[in-house]
Amino acid sequence: MAPTATYRLQLQPEFPFAAAAEAVPYLASLGVSHLHLSPVLEAVPGSTHGYDVVDHARVREELGGEDGLRALSRTAREHGLGLIVDIVPNHMAMTPRHNHALWEVLREGPKSPYARWFDIDWEAQGGQVLLPVLGGPLGQELGRLEVDGDVLRYYDQTFPLREGTGDLPLPRLLDAQWYRPAWWRLARTELNYRRFFSISELIGVRVEDPEVFEATHDKILSLLHEGVLDGLRIDHPDGLADPDGYLRRLYEATGGRWTVVEKILSDGERLPAAWPVAGTTGYDALRQIDGLFTDPAGFGELLGHYRRFAAPQTDRGGQWEATVRRAAYKVVTHELAAETERLTRVAERVCATSPEPALRDRAPWALRTALQELLVRMEVYRPYASGDPATVLTEEAAAEARLAFVVPEEAGAVDVVRDLLLGRLGEGPEHAEFRARFAQTASALRAKSVEDTAFYRYVPLLSATEVGGNPGSPAVPPEDFHAYCARVQRDWPATGVVVSTHDTKRSADVRAALAVLTECPEWWADVLAEVTRTGEGVPDAQLAWAAWQTVFGLGPSDPERVQGALLKHVRESGLFTSWTEQEPPYEDAVAAFVAAGPCGPPGAHVAALRERLEPYIRANLLGTALLHLTMPGVPDVYQGTESEYRALVDPDNRRPAKFPPADAGEKNTVTAAALRLRARRPAAFGDAATYAPLVAEGPAAAHCVAFARSDEVVTAVTRLSLRLAEAGGWRETRLPLPPGRWVDVLTPEREFTGHARVEELFGELPVVLLERG
């Protein structure tokens, strides 16, 4: 049975199961049906997120262990709540001393019963697993490696020794192991295990193997079948070799429990219809909601101001598609070089052993080039076995890829690679492996090049650079929003809906403020001209633009939060510094600029603009909240966001929550009213519910977005409220309500029938929630 609404709690040692249990009475009173817990299995000690699992068979002791989880479940049920839990099938932490399965593989090698767990290429690196753990080249660090009985120590890290090797001289001892401690910088090109994106500390798990699936899911499935848990959120299914097969196996193992997948859909992309899940975690809905409050014409003007102010190069932040393409080339040849090399080796093997003459005589460099050129042209995260790969590996992309070759005959490598991926050149285990590895590499590339690079380079409107978003075309017309909602209600009525998560780069309320800038681009340009008159101390203009928008969206706050977010911004952007090639002088200049400018006296000008725009920010903030809670799907409320919540990228948005919130305010009132209405009338929002757009009539009709749910509930919100005010307000605009008497959920003494005057509907707030009387 699907939840009516979930509430996400970010568990960590500072906020364990016991703290969650203390919050249960408050959360139950809010109106949610389930708590949504971040990962609960044993993780690296001290982890603040839990995605670095080390033991699938144990509930995390730092959170209170299995007894603590069971106690939380009992408390939740006493208050009418269930539990949804986040699980991580794709990877585990690369910390041998905490990860028993990995320890055994490093000790016994490919013959270990745990060897099948991990996605290791034993044919590379001379049959040793490359461990990128050393602070410098081996010769420089050799003296810091110590043998202690049957383990090898390096500072606080320990590794097992292969049996019978403990008495060997150190250099020979290292050569005799099933692993190779190496300088951390070698990971980029030499790594021979699959990892999560480019994070070498997380090793890929072969959950496609039935035995590995059973071993890594047994505890979670037991807790589900015992009734401790009720449903699942699946982290990063795109990283799996066979998402289709995994989700089918999971569906059978859970008995069809409510499950959503963290699947990022590109514009126009659909969730594979064959997947036996309730839907996505909801980033596609976030994109629709944010887009609704973005003025398309104003964004164009803002983009013009940004280009004049920052003068970015076309493919380094000036134009969205070009910026993504350049970032993708950088990632596929640099950060994911090891993954590309492994994929090339598989392609070589397929071509060399195939009976198909068309596959012969393909040079490794040509296959590598073809792979890179096709990968960077993927506009979705990956192709799926349940879909049609030709729709994402298009002939247009292949034609562009061929242009990378000077000799036309060598360009034939593109056709070979594409035909292999489309299943046109035979079948077999290595063909299947090639398709799976291409898909896995494609998803890592898309995430790293778009979310973790281009989003930090193309910055005309920071609210548009959000997971699942399209910064190049951020606005969503009301008719497109309604079409999306109707499709979701028809195809995925129990899908997830989010506006803030532990992974959003800015909370919904920060984005709601930033979106108002598309309604007043000239005001923003004037303020920037005022605060940057002298131009002194600005390390680069793109960063300056982003920094000023950051403090506008966040409002008055601790400068350390802004500094942290902007340091992450410039490192992710990779234009002047990065995580692995840091430029201290540039980073120092950024810190000095932020302290003296956005967080210094000139920041008062931005604060004054924000104060001037507060009524319009309020309209976006409340409108976003109400749409989130009443549109088709199951809303997930991130911890603390029932009240106004301003947060930047992690770790800023993963701070321990406090319950109840100190300052309730209007947003809390609207949120609680909507959640309690969902609990009171679940059928109005469930699988069999209906969705009907309501179209306003009159001079300001375009500024009212409204819909009815199952002829029982009506939602109406104000869109582009500053433009509305400039045009003269609502005047005689009316909203035709469905037949009957409609009661304002927040103010029950207010009732409406027929063609309601919108100005009266929005008498107290810029949003209204009506319930059939």
SVG drawing of the C-alpha trace seen along z (x, -y; Angstrom):
<svg xmlns="http://www.w3.org/2000/svg" viewBox="-23 -52 86 72">
<polyline fill="none" stroke="black" stroke-width="0.4" points="0.0,0.0 1.4,-3.4 2.1,-6.1 -0.1,-9.2 3.0,-11.3 6.5,-10.6 8.9,-12.6 12.6,-12.3 15.0,-12.0 18.7,-12.2 20.1,-9.8 23.6,-10.2 25.4,-9.7 24.2,-13.1 20.6,-12.1 20.2,-8.4 17.0,-6.2 16.3,-7.4 16.2,-11.0 13.9,-10.0 11.6,-8.3 11.4,-11.4 10.2,-13.3 7.5,-10.8 4.6,-12.4 5.3,-15.8 5.7,-14.2 2.5,-12.2 0.6,-15.3 2.0,-16.9 -0.1,-14.5 2.5,-12.3 1.9,-8.5 5.5,-7.2 8.9,-8.2 11.5,-8.0 14.9,-7.0 18.3,-7.5 20.4,-4.3 20.3,-2.2 22.8,0.5 26.3,0.6 28.4,-2.2 31.9,-3.7 32.2,-4.9 31.3,-8.6 29.5,-8.7 27.0,-11.6 25.0,-10.1 25.2,-6.2 25.7,-5.6 29.1,-4.1 27.8,-0.7 30.3,1.8 28.0,4.6 24.6,5.4 23.9,8.0 23.8,5.5 21.8,2.4 24.2,-0.5 25.3,-0.4 26.1,-4.2 22.4,-4.8 21.2,-2.4 21.5,0.9 18.7,3.3 17.1,2.9 17.0,-0.9 15.4,-0.5 12.8,1.9 12.0,-0.5 11.6,-3.3 9.3,-1.2 7.2,-0.3 6.9,-4.0 6.0,-5.0 3.3,-2.4 1.9,-3.5 1.3,-6.8 0.0,-5.5 3.2,-5.8 5.2,-3.3 8.8,-3.3 10.4,-3.7 14.1,-3.1 16.8,-4.1 19.0,-1.2 22.3,-1.3 22.6,1.7 25.3,0.2 28.4,-0.2 30.1,0.4 32.8,-1.5 36.4,-0.8 37.5,-0.5 38.9,3.0 39.2,3.0 35.4,2.3 34.3,4.2 34.7,7.9 33.8,9.1 36.3,6.7 39.0,7.8 38.6,11.4 38.9,10.6 42.1,8.6 43.5,11.5 42.4,14.4 42.1,12.9 39.8,14.0 39.3,17.4 37.7,15.8 34.0,16.7 33.4,12.9 35.3,12.2 32.0,12.4 30.6,9.5 32.8,6.8 33.2,5.5 37.0,6.0 38.9,6.4 41.4,9.1 43.0,9.1 44.2,5.6 47.1,4.4 48.7,7.9 45.9,9.4 46.2,7.0 43.5,4.7 44.8,1.1 44.3,-0.6 44.7,-4.4 45.5,-5.1 49.1,-6.4 49.7,-10.1 52.6,-10.0 54.4,-7.6 55.3,-4.3 59.0,-5.0 58.2,-8.2 55.8,-6.4 57.5,-3.0 58.8,-3.9 55.3,-4.6 54.1,-1.1 54.5,1.3 54.0,5.1 52.2,5.9 51.6,9.6 49.2,10.6 48.3,7.1 49.9,4.2 49.5,0.7 49.6,-2.7 48.8,-5.4 45.3,-4.4 44.5,-2.1 45.0,1.7 45.1,4.3 45.3,8.1 48.3,10.0 48.2,13.0 48.9,16.2 52.6,17.0 53.8,13.6 54.3,11.9 58.0,12.6 59.0,11.4 61.0,8.2 58.6,5.2 59.0,4.7 58.6,8.5 55.8,8.6 53.9,5.9 54.4,7.7 53.0,10.9 49.6,9.4 46.3,9.6 46.3,5.8 48.7,2.9 48.8,-0.1 49.4,-3.0 49.5,-6.8 46.0,-8.1 46.5,-10.1 46.8,-6.8 43.1,-6.1 42.1,-8.4 43.9,-6.2 44.9,-2.9 41.9,-1.8 40.6,1.7 37.4,1.8 34.2,0.1 33.4,-2.8 30.5,-5.2 31.0,-8.0 34.7,-9.0 34.7,-8.3 37.4,-5.7 36.4,-5.2 33.2,-3.4 33.6,-0.1 30.9,1.2 28.9,4.3 27.8,7.0 24.3,7.2 23.2,8.7 24.6,12.0 21.7,13.8 23.9,14.9 25.2,11.4 21.7,10.0 20.6,12.5 23.5,11.8 23.3,8.0 19.5,7.8 18.7,10.5 18.6,8.2 16.5,5.5 14.1,8.1 13.7,9.7 12.8,6.4 10.3,5.8 8.6,9.2 8.6,8.8 6.7,5.5 9.5,3.4 9.8,1.6 7.1,0.9 8.8,-0.2 12.1,-1.2 13.9,-4.0 16.6,-2.6 19.8,-4.7 21.4,-5.1 19.9,-2.2 21.7,-3.6 25.0,-2.3 23.8,1.3 24.8,3.7 21.2,4.7 18.6,2.3 15.7,4.1 16.7,7.5 17.5,6.1 14.2,4.4 12.3,7.5 14.1,9.6 13.5,7.0 9.8,6.8 9.5,10.5 11.5,10.6 9.5,7.8 6.2,9.1 5.6,5.9 6.1,3.4 6.0,-0.3 9.4,-1.1 10.7,-4.2 14.0,-4.6 16.4,-7.5 16.2,-7.9 17.1,-11.2 15.0,-11.7 16.1,-14.2 13.6,-16.5 11.3,-14.3 12.6,-11.0 10.2,-8.5 10.7,-6.0 10.9,-2.5 7.3,-1.3 8.4,2.3 10.0,1.4 8.0,2.9 8.2,-0.2 5.9,-2.9 8.0,-5.5 10.9,-7.8 12.0,-9.6 10.6,-12.8 13.3,-15.0 11.2,-15.1 8.4,-16.7 10.9,-19.2 11.9,-20.3 8.2,-20.9 7.4,-22.9 10.5,-25.1 10.0,-25.7 6.4,-26.9 7.7,-29.8 10.4,-30.8 9.5,-33.6 10.7,-32.5 11.1,-36.0 12.8,-37.3 15.2,-34.4 16.3,-35.4 17.0,-38.9 18.8,-37.6 20.9,-35.4 21.9,-38.5 22.9,-40.4 24.9,-37.4 26.8,-37.1 27.6,-40.8 28.7,-40.8 30.7,-37.5 31.7,-37.3 32.0,-33.5 33.4,-31.5 30.7,-29.8 31.6,-26.3 32.8,-27.3 29.5,-28.7 28.3,-30.9 25.9,-28.4 24.3,-25.5 24.7,-22.7 28.2,-23.6 29.1,-23.8 27.8,-20.3 29.6,-18.9 33.0,-20.4 32.5,-19.2 31.7,-15.7 34.9,-15.6 36.9,-16.6 35.2,-14.0 35.4,-11.1 39.1,-11.7 40.2,-12.8 38.1,-11.8 36.7,-8.6 39.8,-7.7 40.0,-4.3 36.4,-3.5 36.8,-4.4 39.9,-2.2 38.1,0.7 35.2,0.3 37.7,0.1 39.3,3.3 35.9,5.1 35.3,3.7 38.7,4.9 38.0,8.4 34.6,8.5 36.0,7.4 39.0,9.8 37.0,12.9 34.0,12.3 33.3,14.5 31.9,11.3 34.4,10.0 32.9,6.5 34.4,6.4 38.0,7.2 40.9,4.9 39.7,2.2 42.5,0.4 42.1,-0.2 42.6,-3.9 39.8,-4.0 37.4,-2.0 38.3,-4.4 37.7,-7.4 34.4,-6.0 33.3,-5.2 34.2,-8.7 32.4,-10.5 29.2,-8.5 29.3,-8.8 29.6,-12.6 26.6,-12.8 24.3,-10.8 21.5,-13.2 20.1,-10.8 21.8,-8.9 21.9,-5.5 20.1,-3.2 18.0,-0.3 17.4,3.3 13.7,2.7 13.8,-0.3 15.0,-1.0 18.7,-2.0 18.4,-3.5 16.3,-6.4 19.3,-7.5 22.2,-6.3 20.9,-8.1 22.2,-8.1 22.6,-11.9 25.0,-11.3 26.9,-8.7 27.2,-11.0 28.7,-13.7 31.0,-11.1 32.4,-10.1 33.7,-13.6 36.3,-13.0 38.2,-10.7 40.3,-12.0 40.2,-8.7 36.6,-7.7 37.4,-4.0 38.6,-4.4 35.4,-6.2 33.8,-2.8 34.7,-2.2 31.7,-4.4 29.3,-2.1 30.9,1.0 30.5,-0.4 26.9,-1.6 25.9,1.7 27.3,3.6 25.3,1.5 22.1,1.9 22.6,5.7 23.1,5.9 26.4,7.8 25.7,11.0 25.0,12.0 27.0,13.5 28.3,12.9 30.9,10.4 28.4,8.5 26.1,8.2 29.0,7.1 30.0,4.4 26.4,3.0 26.2,3.0 29.6,1.3 28.8,-1.3 25.5,-2.1 27.2,-2.2 29.9,-4.5 27.3,-6.7 25.4,-7.2 28.6,-8.2 29.6,-10.5 26.2,-12.3 26.1,-12.8 29.7,-14.1 29.6,-16.3 26.1,-17.8 25.3,-17.8 28.9,-18.1 30.5,-20.3 28.2,-22.1 25.8,-23.1 28.7,-25.0 29.9,-26.6 26.6,-27.8 25.2,-30.0 22.8,-32.7 20.1,-31.4 21.2,-29.2 17.7,-27.9 17.8,-26.2 21.0,-24.2 19.2,-21.5 19.1,-17.7 16.9,-16.8 16.7,-20.4 17.4,-21.9 19.3,-25.2 19.3,-25.9 15.5,-26.1 14.3,-26.3 10.8,-27.7 7.8,-25.4 4.5,-26.8 1.3,-25.9 0.0,-23.7 3.1,-21.6 2.9,-21.3 -0.7,-20.2 0.2,-17.7 2.9,-16.3 0.6,-15.9 -2.1,-14.2 0.5,-11.7 1.8,-11.0 -1.7,-10.4 -2.4,-8.0 0.9,-6.1 2.7,-6.5 0.1,-7.7 2.2,-6.6 5.5,-8.0 7.6,-10.2 7.5,-14.0 10.2,-16.1 11.3,-19.7 14.1,-19.5 16.3,-16.5 19.7,-15.6 21.1,-16.0 19.5,-19.2 22.1,-21.9 19.8,-24.5 16.6,-24.0 13.3,-24.7 12.9,-28.0 16.3,-29.3 15.3,-28.4 11.9,-30.0 13.7,-33.3 16.1,-33.0 13.3,-32.4 11.9,-35.9 15.1,-37.3 13.6,-36.2 10.8,-38.6 13.1,-41.6 16.3,-41.0 17.0,-44.7 16.8,-45.2 19.3,-42.4 21.6,-43.9 21.4,-47.3 22.3,-45.9 25.3,-44.0 26.5,-47.2 26.3,-48.9 28.1,-46.2 30.8,-45.7 31.6,-49.3 35.3,-49.1 35.8,-45.6 38.5,-45.1 39.2,-41.7 37.0,-39.7 38.8,-36.5 36.5,-35.9 33.2,-37.3 31.3,-34.0 32.1,-33.2 31.1,-36.7 27.7,-36.4 27.1,-33.0 28.3,-34.3 25.9,-37.3 23.0,-35.1 23.9,-32.7 23.6,-35.3 20.4,-36.7 18.8,-33.2 20.0,-32.3 19.4,-35.7 21.2,-36.7 23.2,-33.8 26.5,-32.6 29.3,-33.6 31.0,-30.2 28.0,-28.5 28.4,-30.7 32.2,-30.2 31.8,-26.5 29.3,-26.3 31.3,-28.6 34.5,-26.7 32.7,-23.6 31.3,-25.6 34.7,-26.6 36.2,-23.1 33.3,-21.4 33.4,-23.9 37.0,-23.0 37.7,-26.1 40.5,-27.5 40.8,-24.9 39.4,-21.4 39.3,-18.8 42.3,-17.0 44.3,-19.9 43.8,-22.7 45.0,-26.2 45.4,-27.8 46.0,-31.3 42.8,-31.3 40.8,-29.7 42.3,-32.3 41.2,-35.0 37.7,-33.6 37.5,-33.4 38.7,-37.0 36.2,-38.2 33.3,-36.4 34.2,-37.8 34.6,-41.4 31.8,-41.4 28.7,-39.1 29.3,-38.6 30.6,-42.1 29.1,-45.6 28.2,-45.5 26.0,-42.6 23.5,-45.1 22.5,-46.1 21.5,-42.5 19.7,-42.2 17.7,-45.3 16.7,-43.9 15.6,-40.7 13.5,-42.6 11.9,-44.6 11.0,-41.3 9.8,-39.5 6.1,-39.4 6.9,-37.8 9.4,-35.3 6.6,-34.5 4.3,-33.7 6.8,-31.3 7.7,-29.7 4.1,-28.9 3.1,-28.0 6.0,-25.5 5.0,-24.0 1.3,-23.6 1.9,-22.1 4.4,-19.7 1.8,-18.4 -1.2,-18.2 -0.1,-17.3 -0.1,-13.6 2.3,-11.4 3.4,-10.8 5.1,-13.9 8.3,-13.5 8.9,-16.3 12.6,-16.8 13.4,-17.3 12.7,-20.8 11.2,-21.9 7.6,-22.0 8.7,-25.5 10.8,-28.0 14.1,-26.2 17.1,-27.9 20.0,-25.5 22.8,-25.2 24.5,-22.2 25.6,-19.3 26.9,-19.2 24.9,-22.4 21.6,-20.7 22.4,-17.6 22.7,-19.3 20.8,-17.4 17.1,-18.5 15.4,-19.9 11.8,-19.1 9.4,-20.9 10.7,-23.8 11.4,-27.0 9.4,-29.3 6.3,-27.7 5.0,-30.5 2.8,-30.5 4.6,-27.7 4.2,-25.4 0.5,-26.2 0.0,-25.5 2.1,-22.3 0.3,-20.8 -3.1,-21.7 -2.3,-20.0 -0.8,-16.9 -3.8,-16.5 -6.1,-16.9 -4.3,-14.1 -4.6,-11.9 -8.3,-12.8 -9.1,-12.2 -6.6,-9.6 -8.8,-8.5 -8.7,-12.0 -4.9,-11.6 -4.4,-7.9 -4.1,-5.5 -7.7,-5.9 -7.8,-9.7 -8.3,-12.1 -6.5,-15.3 -8.2,-18.1 -6.7,-21.5 -8.8,-24.5 -8.4,-27.4 -8.9,-30.9 -10.6,-33.6 -9.9,-37.3 -7.0,-39.7 -4.6,-37.9 -5.6,-34.3 -2.0,-33.3 -0.9,-34.0 -3.3,-31.5 -2.4,-27.8 -5.2,-25.6 -6.4,-22.0 -8.9,-19.7 -8.2,-16.3 -11.0,-13.8 -13.6,-16.5 -12.9,-16.7 -9.9,-19.1 -8.9,-22.3 -5.4,-23.8 -4.7,-27.3 -1.4,-29.1 -0.1,-32.5 2.5,-32.3 4.9,-35.1 3.5,-37.4 5.8,-40.4 4.7,-40.5 1.1,-40.2 1.6,-43.3 3.2,-45.3 0.3,-44.4 -2.3,-45.8 -3.2,-42.8 -6.0,-40.3 -8.7,-42.8 -11.8,-40.8 -10.0,-37.5 -12.1,-34.5 -11.6,-30.8 -14.5,-28.5 -14.7,-26.0 -16.3,-22.5 -20.0,-22.4 -20.8,-22.5 -19.7,-24.4 -16.0,-24.7 -14.5,-25.4 -11.1,-27.1 -9.1,-24.4 -7.0,-27.1 -10.0,-29.4 -13.1,-27.2 -15.5,-30.2 -14.6,-31.1 -16.7,-29.4 -16.7,-29.7 -19.0,-28.5 -19.2,-29.0 -16.9,-31.5 -14.8,-32.7 -13.0,-36.0 -9.3,-35.1 -8.6,-38.2 -11.0,-36.9 -9.5,-33.4 -6.1,-34.8 -7.4,-37.2 -5.0,-36.1 -2.3,-34.1 -1.1,-33.9 -2.3,-30.2 -5.5,-28.5 -6.5,-25.0 -10.2,-24.2 -12.1,-21.1 -15.6,-20.1 -18.1,-21.2"/>
</svg>
